[in-house]
Amino acid sequence: MIGQPNAAPAQSLPLGNGSLGVAAWAAGGFTAQLDRSDTMPYRLSPGQVQIPGLSAMTSASDFAGTLDLYNGVLDESGGGMTMEAWVPAGKDELIVNVTGASPGTRQTATLSLWSGRSPAAATSGAIGSLAQTWADNSQTGASGQTFGAMAAITAGGQNVTASVAGSTQVQVSFNPNTDGSFRI
């Protein structure tokens, strides 16, 4: 049982399926650091997801959460909202299901990389993506091979649009469905 929001990265909770690992915490609503073990040689993260609209849930006085380690599902609730987050078996996806959001309130979800990274940021319809490649050629014993990381973000809701928000950031904007649900 999580009695208060885990607002610091050092308080992150683990999700994953053996291929994609996620560290999730409540900074800025909901933040999820995506990691893979095979983005060699530098193991550069595919990105970080932020959903600021979930701060209404994480800052609510009745906030509560549980992490089901057996099934790898994070459940949180508060302020009339619920969130369920998990990484499905056999897929490199983080799924975040939300209920109780205001259908009239525009939401955003952002996929970011850090300063010093140089991805190609792009959008296609309601999907934003970041992709970066690098050569293993700078350390002793380097292979000379090219490696890379790629991540994309979209939302299930109404009026979903994607935009490039900066050289290291893409964002989706949307309205929740009429029943207050949405999915990232």
Residue pairs with C-beta under 8 A, 6 or more apart in sequence:
1 64
1 65
1 66
2 13
2 64
2 65
2 66
2 67
2 76
3 64
4 63
5 26
5 58
5 59
5 63
5 65
6 12
6 13
6 25
6 26
7 25
7 26
7 27
7 58
8 25
8 27
9 23
9 25
9 27
9 31
9 33
11 25
12 23
12 24
12 25
12 33
13 23
13 24
13 25
13 67
13 74
14 21
14 22
14 23
14 24
14 67
15 21
15 22
15 23
15 24
15 32
15 72
15 73
15 74
15 85
15 86
15 87
15 94
16 22
16 72
16 87
17 72
17 87
17 88
17 89
17 90
17 91
19 36
19 37
19 38
19 92
20 34
20 35
20 36
20 87
20 91
20 92
20 93
20 94
21 34
21 35
21 36
21 37
21 87
22 32
22 33
22 34
22 35
22 85
22 87
22 94
23 32
23 33
23 35
24 30
24 31
24 32
24 33
24 74
24 85
25 31
26 54
26 58
26 76
27 50
28 50
28 52
28 55
29 50
29 51
29 52
29 53
29 54
29 55
29 56
29 57
29 58
30 49
30 50
30 51
30 54
30 58
30 83
30 85
30 96
31 48
31 49
31 50
32 48
32 49
32 50
32 85
32 94
32 96
33 45
33 48
34 45
34 46
34 47
34 48
34 49
34 94
34 151
35 43
35 45
35 46
36 43
36 45
36 46
36 92
36 149
37 43
39 45
39 46
39 147
39 148
39 149
40 136
40 147
41 136
41 139
41 142
41 143
41 147
42 134
42 147
44 117
44 132
44 134
44 149
45 113
45 149
46 130
46 149
46 150
46 151
47 111
47 112
47 113
47 130
47 149
47 151
48 111
48 112
48 113
48 114
49 94
49 96
49 109
49 110
49 111
49 112
49 153
49 184
50 109
50 110
50 112
51 96
51 98
51 107
51 108
51 109
51 184
52 108
52 110
53 101
53 105
53 107
53 108
54 81
54 83
54 98
56 78
56 79
56 81
57 63
57 76
57 77
57 78
57 79
57 81
57 82
57 83
57 100
58 76
58 78
59 78
59 79
60 78
60 79
60 80
60 81
61 78
62 77
62 78
62 79
63 76
63 77
63 78
63 79
64 76
64 77
64 78
65 74
65 75
65 76
65 77
66 74
66 75
67 73
67 74
67 75
68 74
68 75
71 86
72 86
72 87
73 84
73 85
73 86
74 83
74 84
74 85
74 86
75 82
75 83
75 84
76 82
76 83
77 83
79 100
80 100
81 98
81 99
81 100
81 101
82 98
82 99
82 100
83 96
83 97
83 98
84 96
84 97
85 94
85 95
85 96
85 97
86 94
86 95
87 93
87 94
87 95
88 95
94 184
95 183
95 184
96 183
96 184
97 181
97 183
98 176
98 181
98 182
98 183
98 184
99 179
99 180
99 181
100 180
101 107
101 176
101 180
101 181
101 182
102 176
102 180
103 158
103 175
103 176
103 177
103 178
103 179
103 180
104 175
105 175
105 176
106 173
106 174
106 175
107 155
107 157
107 173
107 174
107 175
107 176
107 182
108 171
108 172
108 173
108 174
109 153
109 155
109 171
109 172
109 184
110 153
110 165
110 169
110 170
110 171
111 128
111 129
111 130
111 151
111 152
111 153
111 169
111 170
111 171
112 130
112 168
112 169
113 119
113 130
113 132
113 168
113 169
114 168
115 168
117 132
117 168
118 132
118 167
119 130
119 131
119 132
119 167
119 168
120 130
120 131
120 132
121 128
121 129
121 130
121 164
121 166
121 167
121 168
121 169
121 170
122 128
122 129
122 131
122 164
122 170
123 129
123 162
123 163
123 164
123 170
124 162
125 162
126 154
126 155
126 160
126 161
126 162
126 172
127 152
127 153
127 154
127 162
127 172
128 152
128 153
128 154
128 162
128 163
128 164
128 170
128 171
128 172
129 150
129 151
129 152
129 153
129 170
130 150
130 151
130 152
130 168
130 169
130 170
131 148
131 149
131 150
131 151
132 148
132 149
132 150
133 146
133 147
133 148
134 146
134 147
134 148
135 144
135 145
135 146
135 147
136 142
136 143
136 144
136 145
136 146
136 147
137 144
153 162
153 170
153 171
153 172
153 184
154 160
154 162
154 172
154 184
155 172
155 174
155 182
155 183
155 184
156 177
156 182
156 183
156 184
157 174
157 175
157 176
157 177
157 181
157 182
157 183
158 174
158 175
158 176
158 177
158 178
159 174
159 175
160 172
160 173
160 174
161 172
161 173
161 174
162 170
162 171
162 172
162 173
163 170
163 171
163 173
164 170
165 171
172 184
174 182
176 182
